[in-house]
C-alpha cells in the first residue's frame, strides 16, 4: 500500500497513519515503522518523522503467524474438574491466553499441561478450551471446556446470560448508594486504546452490572459485591469509575496518587461462578477462596458473605439485593 501526503499541515508519521489506517492501533503502527515495514520516501525513519506535501509512504503489513501455545508446567489451583470442564482459581497477574507480548506463561499453557492436551479445539486460534476471560490482574473463577460440545454449550450460556457471576471489588471511595444497577453501553476509548469507556447508546455494546455496598472502612475504601449480567471487557472497572469510585489498585482507571493504603494489585476477585454442567445439566457452583489482601474488608462482613453463599447456591439472586 502506498500513500501520498497531500495535506500541507505538518504531522508526525505515526499520527498521520493513525488517521489513515483506523484498523491499526497507534502502537501497532509504531511497531511497523520500527521494524521497517513502513518506509518514508523508500527510507526507514522514526515514528516521529515530520511529513511534508508530496512525501510517499510505503506500507507493508506482514501476515501475523498463528499462535500455537505449548504445554507448560505451571501450577494451577483447580476448583472443579471432570471429563467435560475444568474450573480454575486464576491467580492475579496471569494472562488467560497467548497474545502479542505474552506468548507463554498463560493459563492456556498451564491448562494444556494439566489436561494433557485434552481441551476443546474450537476455542479460537491460540485459545483452546477458553469459554470466557478474566483481566490479567483479576483473580478468581474461570471455567474452561475439555470438549467441543461442552465449549459450545458453555459459550451459549454466557451469551444468553444464564450464568451467575459474583465479584468482590474494593473501591477507592464509598459509593453514593447502597445498591444500584448500572446499564449503559461500553466501547473502546477512541484515544487510549488500552481503555474501555461508557459511550452513546448508538455505539458499543450494552453492559449491565449490579453493585451492592458491603462495608466501608474509616479511610473510605469500600467492599462492593458486583453481579455481572453481561461480560464486556473491563466492565466492572469501567462502571465503578463511571460512578466516581474506581477500583483500588487499578493501573488503568484509577490515579495512583489518590489511592489510599498500599494496594499491591487490582482489587477485583471473581468470587463465585455458577453454570449449568454441559453434560448433566446440573447447576455447577464454584467459589474461589477470598485472597488474603481482601481480608481487611471481608473479615468485617463474614455473616453477610455466608448469607450470599446460601442465596447464590439456591439461585434466588433477587434476594441478594
Secondary structure, 3 states (H helix, E strand, C coil): CEEECCCCCCCEHHHHHHHHCCCCCHHHHHHHHHCCCEEECCECCCCCCECCCCCEEEECCCCCCCCCCCCCCCCCCEEEECCCEEEEEECCCCCCCCECCECCCCHHHHHHHHCCCCCCCCCCCCCCCECCCCCCCCEEEEEEECCHHHHHHHHHHHHCCCCEEEEEEEECCCCCCCEEEEEEEEEECCCCCCCEEEECCCCCEEEEEEEEEEEECCCCCEEEEEEECCCCCCHHHHHHHHCCCCECCCCCCCCHHHCCCCCCCCCEEEEEEEEECCCCCCEEEEECCCCHHHHHHHCCCHHHHHHHHHHHHCCCHHHHC
